[in-house]
Amino acid sequence: MEMPGKIAAVDIGASSGRVIRSELKDGVLSLTEAHRFENTLRSDDVFGHQCWDLDFLEVQMRKGLAIASEQGPLASVGVDTWGVDYVLLDKRLERIGPAISYRDHRTDAMMDAVFAQISHPEIYRRTGIQFLQFNSLYQLAATVRQHPEWLARARHFLMIPDYLHFRLSGVLSNEYTNATTTQLFNLDQDDWDADLLGVAGLSREVMMRPVEAGTILGETPCPRSGKPIKVIAPATHDTGSAVAAAPLESADEAFISSGTWSLMGIESKTSFADPRALAANVSNEGGVERRYRILKNIMGFWLIQRVRKELGSPDHAELVMAAIDCVPWQSVINPQDARFLNPDDMISEIQAFCRETGQPVPESTGTLSRCIFDSLALSYRRVKEELETLRGRPVNRIRIVGGGSQNDLVNQLCADACSIPVTAGPIETTALGNVCVQMIALGQLSGLDEARALVRRSFPLTEYVPHHRVPETVWDRFQSFSAPPAQEGQA
């Protein structure tokens, strides 16, 4: 089983992007990074919003494809990015307004404005999506109030990877896995929800019926030879791609896609959108082969990324070593609190939370890092227990994938807090899932099960078993202030 041409995965996260080239040889899949670039927010000069520089991302994407094509012919390319953010195009297929980031504060208090039109239980019944203030629904509701002229001119709604696919192939599309992150997609109707579109200021004509992950959209010329390269929509939501390549072996395993965010959940052939799921505020995101990702968004390594920056950007390993030397479980925070979404000063915000909850205030590099890592582990335990309640049986293993799986301390803390084994790796799971879905589309793999078997034999995995139990006093303290906050819809 050898590929006639190599596959390129364009994998762009909220902090960096990569163009990765795959190779299948002797039944083993390998990845080579052709190009890496930073992805930073900028303040829009006209409106003052926090925005993505889409022109820069396109230039870097094309640069990476040119580098990848120098190493031999490419059979196909696909793009995945973070979810919820979008682009509006006018009738001339030109962008309307800037590509505003989910971290922009325009959605503050916007959830209540939407709930006044459609109640949050009804929104959940229709969409099954976790309530987060930056979901596309609330971003668009903010645009209705702040820039209604943009919506009046809109003729096409594209998520960020849909837009980059359009720039490559000229084909307009909405891909299913990312469409489900918007909180505009109706589970029962398997299509966009007309009433929610109305609240968002969009007509049904602006939306396209979502295509499945693995759809061949069109072609783009090879930067080197001019020969056509197929443009394939993978699971364009990066978590969808990561879960597609997560080396799951049984229905009783949970996953954590660990990076800027920690996306923790299980895979299911049926959705969970009943009142219990609403109370737990879990998401039913679409997956490859229509396998639902029943998950929670947890504020992940964003916290330590911000602290690291505010400390002058020491090496991440230095922060981990400093945390190891500190007393565990002294101070913990609720990572889900809205105050940590995009504060002016993350360190001050963490210290204020600890001060307000009567805990020791972390001052040093080690205590700040330890506070974050301990809090993430406790968040994983909380979501694990919520998932077990929903599914009616225990989770017996957690598989941590993505860049965050390199943090040995957090992996061990997760095993300790959740009291079950943890397997870490692969690291580049998002790009792997992107590649695997393209391979399925090209007939190189039969489906998701074969793709995961290929991943398991191609990449090393590391096992962690529980060593120490979390003191019940710590768990009780964490539980006392970790109830889902109002911005997650539990009004």
Residue pairs with C-beta under 8 A, 6 or more apart in sequence:
1 24
1 27
1 444
2 24
2 25
3 22
3 23
3 24
3 75
3 439
3 442
3 444
4 75
5 72
5 73
5 74
5 75
5 76
6 21
6 22
6 23
6 68
6 71
6 72
6 73
6 74
6 75
7 21
7 22
7 74
7 75
7 76
7 77
7 78
7 435
7 438
7 439
7 442
8 19
8 20
8 21
8 22
8 34
8 64
8 65
8 68
8 74
8 76
8 77
8 78
8 229
9 18
9 19
9 20
9 22
9 31
9 77
9 78
9 80
9 234
9 431
9 434
9 435
9 438
10 17
10 18
10 19
10 61
10 64
10 65
10 77
10 78
10 79
10 80
10 164
10 434
11 17
11 18
11 19
11 20
11 80
11 81
11 238
11 241
11 428
11 430
11 431
11 434
12 18
12 39
12 57
12 61
12 79
12 80
12 81
12 82
12 160
12 161
12 164
12 238
13 39
13 81
13 82
13 238
13 259
13 260
13 430
14 39
14 82
14 101
14 260
15 38
15 39
15 40
15 260
15 305
16 36
16 37
16 38
16 39
17 36
17 37
17 38
17 39
17 57
17 60
17 61
18 33
18 34
18 35
18 36
18 37
18 64
18 431
19 33
19 34
19 35
19 60
19 61
19 63
19 64
19 65
19 67
19 68
20 31
20 32
20 33
20 34
20 68
20 428
20 431
20 435
21 31
21 32
21 33
21 34
21 68
21 71
21 74
22 29
22 30
22 31
22 32
22 435
23 29
23 30
23 31
23 32
24 30
24 439
24 444
27 454
27 457
28 457
28 458
29 432
29 435
29 454
29 455
29 458
30 458
31 428
31 431
31 432
31 435
32 71
34 64
34 65
34 67
34 68
34 71
35 60
35 63
35 64
35 67
35 68
37 60
37 64
39 52
39 57
40 53
41 50
41 51
41 52
41 101
41 103
42 50
42 51
42 52
42 53
43 49
43 50
43 51
44 50
44 51
44 98
44 100
46 98
47 97
47 98
47 147
49 98
49 100
49 101
49 104
49 106
50 100
50 101
50 103
50 104
50 105
50 342
51 98
51 99
51 100
51 101
51 104
52 85
52 98
52 99
52 100
52 101
52 160
54 87
54 95
54 99
54 160
54 163
57 164
58 164
58 167
61 79
61 164
61 168
62 223
65 74
65 77
65 223
65 229
66 223
66 224
68 74
69 222
69 223
69 224
69 225
69 229
70 224
73 222
73 225
73 227
74 222
74 229
75 229
75 230
75 442
76 216
76 229
76 230
76 231
76 232
76 438
76 441
76 442
77 168
77 220
77 229
77 230
77 231
77 232
77 438
78 165
78 231
78 232
78 233
78 234
78 236
78 434
78 437
78 438
79 161
79 164
79 165
79 168
79 234
79 236
79 434
80 161
80 234
80 235
80 236
80 237
80 238
80 240
80 241
80 430
80 433
80 434
81 159
81 160
81 161
81 164
81 236
81 237
81 238
82 102
82 160
82 237
82 238
83 159
83 178
83 181
83 182
83 237
83 238
83 239
84 102
84 132
84 134
84 135
84 136
84 139
84 181
84 182
85 99
85 100
85 101
85 102
85 136
85 139
85 159
85 160
86 99
86 136
86 139
86 157
86 158
86 159
86 160
86 182
87 95
87 99
87 157
87 158
87 159
87 160
87 162
87 163
88 95
88 96
88 97
88 150
88 151
88 153
88 154
88 156
88 157
88 158
89 95
89 96
89 154
89 155
89 156
89 158
89 172
90 96
90 153
90 154
90 155
91 153
91 155
93 156
93 166
93 172
96 150
96 153
96 154
97 147
97 150
99 160
100 106
100 139
102 134
102 139
103 134
103 341
103 342
105 342
106 139
106 142
106 146
107 133
107 134
107 138
107 139
107 141
107 142
108 133
110 133
110 138
110 139
110 141
110 142
111 120
111 131
111 133
111 138
111 487
111 489
111 491
112 491
113 141
113 145
114 123
114 137
114 138
114 141
114 199
115 123
115 491
117 199
118 195
118 196
118 199
120 131
120 489
120 491
121 275
121 278
123 131
123 137
123 183
123 196
124 131
124 273
124 277
124 278
124 489
125 273
125 278
126 186
126 187
126 188
126 193
126 195
126 196
127 180
127 183
127 184
127 185
127 186
127 187
127 193
127 196
127 273
127 284
128 187
128 271
128 272
128 273
128 277
128 283
128 284
129 135
129 180
129 181
129 182
129 183
129 185
129 283
129 284
129 285
130 281
130 282
130 283
130 295
130 296
130 297
130 488
130 489
131 183
131 281
131 487
131 488
131 489
131 490
132 297
132 487
132 488
133 338
133 341
133 487
133 488
134 341
135 181
135 182
135 183
136 181
136 182
136 183
136 184
136 200
137 182
137 183
137 184
137 196
137 199
137 200
138 183
140 151
140 184
140 199
140 200
140 201
140 202
141 199
141 200
141 201
143 150
143 151
143 201
144 151
144 199
144 200
144 201
148 201
151 201
151 202
154 202
154 206
155 205
155 206
156 172
156 206
156 208
157 174
157 202
157 206
157 207
158 166
158 172
158 173
158 174
159 174
159 175
159 178
159 179
159 182
159 236
161 175
161 178
161 233
161 236
161 237
162 172
162 173
162 174
162 175
162 178
162 233
162 236
165 171
165 173
165 175
165 217
165 231
165 233
165 236
166 172
166 173
168 218
168 220
168 231
169 217
169 218
169 219
169 220
169 231
170 218
171 217
171 218
171 231
172 208
173 208
173 210
173 211
173 215
173 217
173 233
174 207
174 208
174 209
174 210
174 211
175 210
175 211
175 212
175 213
175 215
175 233
175 235
175 236
175 237
176 210
176 211
176 212
176 213
176 286
177 213
177 235
177 236
177 237
177 240
177 285
177 286
177 287
177 288
178 235
178 236
178 237
178 240
179 185
179 192
179 210
179 286
180 237
180 284
180 285
180 286
181 237
181 283
181 285
183 196
184 192
184 193
184 196
184 197
184 200
185 191
185 192
185 193
185 210
185 286
186 192
186 193
186 196
187 271
187 273
187 284
191 209
191 210
192 204
192 207
192 209
194 204
197 203
197 204
197 207
211 217
211 233
213 233
213 234
213 235
213 236
213 240
213 244
213 287
213 288
213 437
214 232
214 233
214 234
214 288
214 437
214 438
214 440
214 441
215 232
215 233
215 441
216 230
216 231
216 232
216 441
217 231
217 232
217 233
218 230
218 231
219 228
219 229
219 230
219 231
220 228
220 229
220 231
221 227
221 228
221 229
222 228
222 229
230 442
232 437
232 438
232 441
232 442
234 240
234 241
234 244
234 433
234 434
234 435
234 437
234 438
235 241
235 243
235 244
235 287
235 288
235 433
235 434
235 437
237 285
238 257
238 430
239 257
239 263
239 285
239 293
239 295
239 430
240 285
240 286
240 287
240 288
240 293
240 433
241 429
241 430
241 431
241 432
241 433
241 434
241 437
242 255
242 257
242 263
242 401
242 402
242 429
242 430
242 433
243 255
243 257
243 263
243 265
243 267
243 287
243 288
243 293
243 433
244 287
244 288
244 433
244 436
244 437
244 448
244 451
245 401
245 426
245 429
245 430
245 432
245 433
245 435
245 436
245 451
245 452
245 455
246 255
246 257
246 399
246 401
246 429
246 433
246 452
247 399
247 401
247 423
247 425
247 426
247 452
247 455
247 456
247 459
247 461
248 255
248 267
248 399
248 452
249 452
249 456
250 396
250 397
251 266
251 267
251 268
252 393
252 394
252 395
252 396
252 397
253 266
253 395
253 396
253 397
253 398
253 399
254 264
254 265
254 266
254 384
254 387
254 395
254 397
254 398
254 399
255 263
255 264
255 265
255 266
255 267
255 398
255 399
255 400
255 401
256 262
256 263
256 264
256 380
256 398
256 399
256 400
256 401
256 404
256 414
257 263
257 264
257 401
257 402
257 429
257 430
258 300
258 301
258 400
258 401
258 402
258 403
258 404
258 405
258 407
258 410
259 300
259 301
259 402
259 403
259 404
260 300
260 301
260 302
260 305
261 297
261 298
261 299
261 300
261 302
262 297
262 298
262 299
262 300
262 301
262 376
262 379
262 380
262 404
263 293
263 295
263 296
263 297
263 298
264 295
264 296
264 298
264 380
264 383
264 384
264 387
264 398
265 282
265 283
265 293
265 294
265 295
265 296
265 383
265 387
266 294
266 295
266 387
266 391
266 395
267 287
267 291
267 292
267 293
267 294
268 291
268 292
268 294
268 391
269 290
269 291
269 292
270 292
271 284
271 292
271 294
272 282
272 284
272 292
272 294
272 390
272 391
273 284
276 389
276 390
277 284
277 390
279 490
280 296
280 386
280 389
280 390
281 296
281 484
281 488
281 489
281 490
282 294
282 295
282 296
282 386
282 387
282 390
283 293
283 294
283 295
283 296
283 297
284 292
284 293
284 294
285 292
285 293
285 295
286 292
286 293
287 293
288 433
288 437
288 448
289 447
289 448
291 448
294 387
294 390
294 391
296 383
296 386
298 335
298 336
298 376
298 379
298 380
298 383
299 335
299 336
299 340
299 341
300 335
300 376
300 404
301 403
301 404
301 407
302 340
303 335
303 340
303 346
303 350
303 372
303 375
303 376
304 316
304 319
304 369
304 372
304 373
306 343
306 346
307 319
307 346
307 347
307 350
307 368
307 369
307 372
308 314
308 316
308 319
310 345
310 346
310 347
311 347
311 365
314 365
318 365
319 365
319 369
320 369
320 373
320 407
320 408
320 409
322 364
322 365
322 366
322 369
322 370
323 366
323 369
323 370
323 373
323 409
324 409
325 366
326 364
326 366
326 367
326 369
326 370
327 370
328 370
328 374
329 374
329 470
329 471
329 474
330 359
330 360
330 362
330 367
330 370
330 371
331 354
331 359
331 360
331 361
331 362
331 367
331 370
331 371
331 374
332 359
332 371
332 374
332 375
332 378
332 474
332 477
332 478
333 340
333 350
333 353
333 354
333 371
333 372
333 375
334 353
334 375
334 478
334 481
334 482
334 485
335 372
335 375
335 376
335 379
336 379
336 482
336 484
336 485
336 488
337 353
337 485
338 485
338 486
338 487
339 349
339 352
339 353
340 346
340 349
340 350
343 349
347 368
350 362
350 368
350 371
350 372
351 361
351 362
351 363
354 360
354 361
354 362
354 371
355 361
357 477
357 481
359 477
360 367
362 368
362 370
362 371
373 407
373 409
373 410
373 413
374 413
375 478
376 410
376 413
376 414
377 410
377 413
377 414
377 416
377 417
377 418
377 470
378 417
378 470
378 474
378 475
378 478
378 482
379 482
380 398
380 414
380 417
380 418
381 417
381 418
381 470
381 475
382 478
382 479
382 482
384 395
384 398
384 418
384 420
387 395
388 394
388 395
395 418
395 420
396 420
396 421
397 420
397 421
397 422
397 423
398 414
398 415
398 418
398 420
398 421
398 422
398 423
399 422
399 423
399 424
400 411
400 414
400 422
400 423
400 424
400 425
401 424
401 425
401 426
401 427
401 429
402 427
402 429
402 430
403 427
404 410
405 411
405 424
405 425
405 426
405 427
406 424
406 427
408 424
408 462
408 464
411 422
411 424
411 462
411 464
412 422
412 464
412 467
414 422
414 464
415 421
415 422
415 464
415 465
415 466
415 467
416 466
416 467
416 468
416 469
416 470
417 470
418 466
419 466
419 469
420 466
421 463
421 464
421 465
421 466
422 463
422 464
422 465
423 461
423 462
423 463
423 464
424 461
424 462
424 463
424 464
425 459
425 460
425 461
425 462
426 432
426 455
426 459
426 460
426 461
429 455
432 455
432 459
433 451
436 445
436 448
436 451
436 454
436 455
437 451
439 445
439 451
440 446
440 447
440 448
440 451
445 451
445 454
483 490
484 490
